[in-house]
Amino acid sequence: MDASAPDAAALLHELERRGRTLAVAESLTGGLVAAALVAVPGASTVLRGAVVAYATDLKAALLGVDADLLARRGAVDPDVARQMASGVRDRLGADVGLATTGVAGPAAQDGNPPGTVHVAVATPAGCVVRSLRLDGDRPRVRASAVDAVVRLALETVASEP
């Protein structure tokens, strides 16, 4: 996760420069995204909070993910990531919402092999989702998912007018 530290700092700086706030919804990363962000001094000026919705039913209850979608496709789905990012943005009153969902391993989940990850960034302009196949063991997949969502957020925020 050390590789994400510069990106986390850059993301927080860019959001602060734009006067925007951030909220995070996590599943497979289990709080690692929030930890990477709060490791940056001054994160409290931007970060509103984070929700770790590890259990599938909590994605619906806490983040507003469509329960029918979860029942049909399971939690490892790009539309679930999209709804998690939008839901945390709405529920925590932030300008930008980030989300991670996927399979860290060692076993498959809902027919998805380990390393299947979906990350999303929701802004007032819409939501961007990136679907990934990450290599490595469980810790490596989780760390790579953190890097991926932080980088996607930085790209998305920096590209907006």
N, C-alpha and C positions, 0 to 999 in steps of 0.2 A: 504494500500500500504506500510505500515511500514515494513511488513515482507519481502518485496523485497529489502529493502535498503542494507542489508548485501550481498545479492546475486548480486545486481547491482554493489556494490563496488568490490566484488570478480571477477565478469565478466570483469570489466574495468581493474582491476589489471592483470588478466590473459592475456587479449588482449595486454596490454602494455608490459608485460613480453615477449610476443611473437613478438612484433613489428608489431602488426596488428591494422587495423582501423575498425570502425563500422559505419553502417548506418541503419536507422530504417524507416519502412513503417507501418503506422497505419491506421486503420479504426475505429472499435468500441471503441478502447482505446483513440482515439481523442487527442493524445499528452501525455498521461500518461506515456508511456514507456520512451519517451524522457525526460520527467520531472524527472522520477526516476533516470535516468542516469546522467542528469546534476546536480542533487542534490549532487552527489558525487564529492568532491573536486578533481580537476585535470582531470575531464572527457574530457576536451578539447584536451588532448594528444591522445585520442583514437576516440572520437565521431566526425564523419565528418558532420552529419546532420540528419534531419528527414523530412519525408513527411507525412502529414495527408491527406490521400485521402479518405475522408468520403463519397463523392458521387461516385456512381458506375462508371460513365464515366471518372472520374479522375484517377481511377485505370488503365485504358487503356492509357489515355493521358499522365499521369505523370510517370507511373511505367512500362508501356509496357505490361500490362496484356492483353492477347488475348481477343479482343472485342467479338468474336464469343463464347468463353468460358463463358464470362460474360452474354451474351444474352441467352445461353442455360441453364446455371446452376445458374446464379445469383452470387452475390458477396460473399455469405457465402458458401465457397467450399474449400476443401484442396488444389486443384490445383491452385486456385486463391491465396491462401496464399503463395504457393511455388513460383508463378510467381511474386508476390509482393516482396518477400524477394530477389529473384534473380534480379529483376528490380531495386530495390533501391540500391543494391550492385553495379550494373553496372552504374547506372546513377549518383551516388554520389562518385564513384571511391573508394569504400571501400573494404576491404578484407572480411568482414562479413556483411551480411544483415539480419535483423530481420523483421518479419511481423506479424500483428494481423488482423484477420477479423472474424466477427461473429455477433451474435444478443445479445445485452445487455438487450433488453426488453423495455417496458413491453409487446409489441406485437410481434408476429412472423414476420419473413421476408422471403420471397421466400419459404414459406412452412417449414422454420426452426424455432423451438421453442426458446424462450429466453434461454440463457445459452449455445447455440451451438456456439462453438468457435474453430477456427483453428489458430494455431501459427506455424511459420516456421523460420528456420535458414538456410541461404545459405552461404557456405564457398567455397574456391577453390576445396574442395573435393566433393562437391555436396550439396544437400538440404535435410534437415530433416523436416518433418511436423508432428505435433501432433494435433489430433482432440480430443476435450474435450466436456463434458457436465458439465457445472458449475452451482452450486446452488446459490440461493440468489437473491436479488433485483438488479436493474440496477447498482448501485455503487459497489456492491459486485462482480458482474460478471466482471465488467471492471477491478477492482483491482486484481481479481484472474487471469484474462487474462494477466495482466502485470507480475505478479509473474510467470505464466507459461512460457511466452516467455523468460524471463530473465533466469529462471532455465534451460530451454531447451538450450539456447545459452551457458550457463556456462558448462553444460554437454557435449555439442557438441564440443566446443573449447577445453576443458580440455582433451577430449578423442583423439584428433588428435595428430599425432606425431610432 
